[in-house]
Amino acid sequence: MQSQAIPYGAWVPGTPAGHVSSSARDQQAAAVGSRSAASVQKLVSENAVTVVGRRGCCMCHVVKRLLLGHGVNPTVFEVDEDDESDVVVELRKLIGEGLEDWPQFPVVFVGGKLFGGLERVMATHISGELVPVLKQAGALWL
């Protein structure tokens, strides 16, 4: 007997496995979009390291892989193109209004505070300052 894999988040109760009706898909997308911006603040406050970036962004992938290489399991919040403006507004509230060009994705939060983007993460990694910052935030125990 062969079974068909069900894509994560695609199954709706009452529908055959692997099938999502277009109306159910639209309802799921609307629900995710409405709560996505508000959940950024919650993720940042609840996790030692949070990476916010566009879905499929190679720079976000680089940051994630670098952190994973150090033994940190960052929480990654992927932003869809449709939700980007709402998330940027929420990030500006978290970061502060004084920053004109921010946020540029990826945005990395360490210990509930803005750490920076890809350049800052790479610079602190190269200088050897990244590991102590991660230890201080509770993301590393060794």
SULFEN-V42781 format. One record per pair of residues at least 24 apart in sequence whose ideal C-beta (glycine too) atoms are under 10 Angstrom apart, sorted by the first residue. I is the first residue (numbers start at 1). GAP is how many residues later the second one is. D is the distance in Angstrom with one decimal. If there is no record, write none. Layout:
# SULFEN-V42781
i = (I | I)
gap = (GAP | GAP)
d = (D | D)
This chain:
# SULFEN-V42781
i = (29 | 29 | 29 | 32 | 32 | 32 | 33 | 33 | 33 | 33 | 33 | 34 | 34 | 35 | 35 | 36 | 36 | 36 | 36 | 36 | 36 | 36 | 36 | 36 | 36 | 37 | 37 | 37 | 37 | 37 | 37 | 37 | 37 | 37 | 37 | 37 | 38 | 38 | 38 | 39 | 39 | 39 | 40 | 40 | 40 | 40 | 40 | 40 | 40 | 40 | 40 | 40 | 40 | 40 | 41 | 41 | 41 | 41 | 41 | 43 | 43 | 43 | 43 | 44 | 44 | 44 | 44 | 44 | 44 | 44 | 44 | 44 | 44 | 44 | 44 | 45 | 45 | 45 | 46 | 46 | 47 | 47 | 47 | 47 | 47 | 47 | 47 | 47 | 47 | 47 | 47 | 47 | 48 | 48 | 48 | 48 | 48 | 48 | 48 | 48 | 48 | 48 | 48 | 48 | 48 | 48 | 49 | 49 | 49 | 49 | 49 | 49 | 49 | 49 | 49 | 49 | 49 | 49 | 49 | 49 | 49 | 49 | 50 | 50 | 50 | 50 | 50 | 50 | 50 | 50 | 50 | 50 | 50 | 51 | 51 | 51 | 51 | 51 | 51 | 51 | 51 | 51 | 51 | 51 | 51 | 51 | 51 | 52 | 52 | 52 | 52 | 52 | 52 | 52 | 52 | 52 | 52 | 52 | 52 | 52 | 52 | 52 | 53 | 53 | 53 | 53 | 53 | 53 | 53 | 53 | 53 | 53 | 53 | 53 | 54 | 54 | 54 | 54 | 54 | 54 | 54 | 54 | 55 | 55 | 55 | 55 | 55 | 56 | 56 | 57 | 57 | 57 | 59 | 59 | 59 | 59 | 59 | 59 | 59 | 60 | 60 | 60 | 60 | 60 | 60 | 61 | 62 | 62 | 62 | 62 | 63 | 63 | 63 | 63 | 63 | 63 | 63 | 63 | 63 | 63 | 64 | 64 | 66 | 66 | 66 | 66 | 66 | 67 | 67 | 67 | 67 | 67 | 67 | 67 | 67 | 69 | 70 | 70 | 70 | 70 | 70 | 70 | 70 | 71 | 71 | 71 | 71 | 71 | 71 | 72 | 72 | 72 | 72 | 72 | 72 | 72 | 72 | 73 | 74 | 74 | 74 | 74 | 74 | 75 | 76 | 77 | 77 | 77 | 78 | 79 | 79 | 79 | 109 | 110 | 110 | 110 | 110 | 110 | 111 | 111 | 111 | 111 | 112 | 113)
gap = (51 | 53 | 54 | 48 | 50 | 51 | 47 | 49 | 50 | 53 | 54 | 49 | 52 | 48 | 51 | 41 | 42 | 43 | 44 | 46 | 47 | 48 | 50 | 51 | 54 | 42 | 46 | 47 | 48 | 49 | 50 | 51 | 52 | 53 | 54 | 56 | 48 | 49 | 52 | 38 | 48 | 51 | 37 | 39 | 46 | 47 | 48 | 49 | 50 | 51 | 53 | 54 | 67 | 69 | 49 | 50 | 52 | 53 | 71 | 32 | 33 | 34 | 66 | 31 | 33 | 46 | 47 | 50 | 63 | 65 | 66 | 67 | 68 | 69 | 70 | 49 | 64 | 67 | 29 | 66 | 26 | 27 | 28 | 29 | 30 | 62 | 63 | 64 | 65 | 90 | 91 | 92 | 24 | 25 | 26 | 27 | 61 | 62 | 63 | 64 | 86 | 88 | 89 | 90 | 91 | 92 | 24 | 25 | 26 | 27 | 59 | 60 | 61 | 62 | 63 | 66 | 84 | 85 | 88 | 89 | 90 | 91 | 24 | 25 | 26 | 27 | 57 | 58 | 59 | 60 | 61 | 62 | 65 | 24 | 25 | 26 | 27 | 54 | 55 | 56 | 57 | 58 | 59 | 64 | 66 | 67 | 70 | 24 | 25 | 26 | 27 | 35 | 36 | 38 | 39 | 42 | 51 | 53 | 54 | 55 | 56 | 57 | 24 | 25 | 26 | 34 | 50 | 51 | 52 | 53 | 54 | 55 | 64 | 65 | 24 | 25 | 26 | 27 | 30 | 33 | 51 | 52 | 24 | 25 | 26 | 28 | 29 | 24 | 25 | 48 | 49 | 61 | 45 | 46 | 47 | 58 | 59 | 60 | 62 | 45 | 46 | 47 | 48 | 57 | 58 | 45 | 44 | 56 | 59 | 60 | 42 | 43 | 44 | 45 | 54 | 55 | 57 | 58 | 59 | 62 | 42 | 44 | 52 | 55 | 56 | 59 | 64 | 41 | 43 | 54 | 58 | 63 | 67 | 72 | 73 | 56 | 55 | 60 | 61 | 64 | 69 | 70 | 72 | 60 | 63 | 68 | 69 | 70 | 71 | 38 | 58 | 59 | 62 | 63 | 65 | 67 | 68 | 66 | 34 | 35 | 36 | 60 | 65 | 34 | 30 | 29 | 30 | 32 | 27 | 26 | 27 | 28 | 28 | 24 | 26 | 27 | 28 | 29 | 25 | 26 | 27 | 28 | 25 | 24)
d = (8.4 | 7.8 | 9.4 | 7.9 | 9.5 | 7.7 | 7.5 | 6.2 | 5.0 | 7.3 | 9.9 | 9.1 | 8.6 | 9.8 | 9.9 | 8.0 | 9.5 | 7.3 | 7.6 | 9.4 | 4.8 | 9.7 | 6.7 | 6.3 | 8.6 | 9.1 | 6.8 | 9.7 | 8.8 | 3.8 | 5.1 | 8.6 | 6.6 | 4.2 | 8.7 | 9.4 | 8.7 | 9.8 | 6.9 | 7.5 | 9.4 | 8.8 | 6.0 | 8.7 | 9.2 | 6.0 | 9.9 | 9.9 | 4.8 | 6.4 | 9.2 | 7.1 | 9.2 | 9.2 | 6.3 | 9.0 | 7.4 | 5.9 | 9.9 | 5.5 | 9.3 | 5.7 | 8.4 | 8.6 | 8.7 | 9.7 | 9.1 | 6.3 | 9.4 | 4.6 | 9.7 | 9.6 | 5.9 | 8.5 | 8.8 | 9.2 | 9.1 | 5.5 | 8.1 | 8.6 | 9.3 | 7.6 | 4.2 | 10.0 | 9.6 | 8.0 | 9.7 | 9.5 | 8.4 | 9.7 | 9.8 | 8.6 | 7.6 | 9.1 | 8.2 | 8.5 | 9.1 | 7.0 | 6.4 | 8.4 | 7.7 | 9.8 | 4.9 | 4.8 | 3.8 | 8.6 | 8.0 | 4.2 | 6.8 | 9.5 | 7.1 | 7.1 | 5.5 | 8.1 | 10.0 | 8.2 | 9.8 | 7.0 | 6.8 | 9.3 | 4.8 | 9.5 | 6.5 | 4.7 | 7.8 | 6.5 | 8.5 | 7.3 | 4.5 | 8.2 | 9.9 | 8.6 | 9.4 | 7.2 | 4.9 | 7.1 | 9.1 | 9.1 | 5.4 | 7.4 | 5.4 | 8.0 | 9.9 | 9.7 | 10.0 | 9.9 | 9.0 | 8.0 | 4.6 | 8.3 | 6.6 | 7.0 | 9.7 | 9.3 | 6.7 | 9.5 | 7.4 | 6.7 | 6.5 | 4.5 | 7.8 | 7.5 | 7.6 | 6.5 | 6.7 | 9.9 | 9.7 | 9.7 | 4.3 | 3.8 | 7.1 | 9.0 | 9.4 | 9.3 | 7.1 | 5.4 | 8.2 | 7.5 | 7.1 | 9.5 | 5.1 | 8.2 | 6.5 | 5.7 | 7.7 | 9.6 | 9.7 | 9.9 | 9.8 | 6.0 | 6.7 | 9.8 | 9.3 | 7.3 | 5.7 | 8.2 | 5.0 | 9.8 | 9.9 | 6.5 | 4.3 | 9.4 | 9.5 | 10.0 | 8.3 | 9.0 | 8.4 | 6.6 | 8.7 | 8.2 | 9.8 | 5.0 | 9.6 | 6.2 | 8.3 | 5.8 | 10.0 | 5.5 | 8.4 | 9.9 | 8.3 | 9.7 | 9.2 | 6.5 | 7.5 | 6.2 | 8.3 | 8.3 | 9.6 | 7.8 | 9.3 | 8.7 | 7.9 | 8.0 | 9.9 | 9.3 | 8.1 | 7.0 | 6.4 | 6.5 | 8.5 | 6.9 | 10.0 | 9.2 | 8.6 | 8.5 | 5.9 | 8.6 | 7.1 | 9.2 | 9.4 | 9.4 | 5.7 | 10.0 | 9.2 | 4.6 | 6.2 | 8.2 | 7.9 | 9.3 | 9.1 | 9.8 | 7.8 | 9.1 | 8.9 | 9.7 | 9.1 | 9.7 | 9.8 | 7.1 | 9.9 | 9.7 | 9.4 | 6.8 | 8.6 | 4.8 | 9.6 | 7.0 | 7.0 | 3.5 | 7.2 | 8.0 | 8.1 | 8.6)
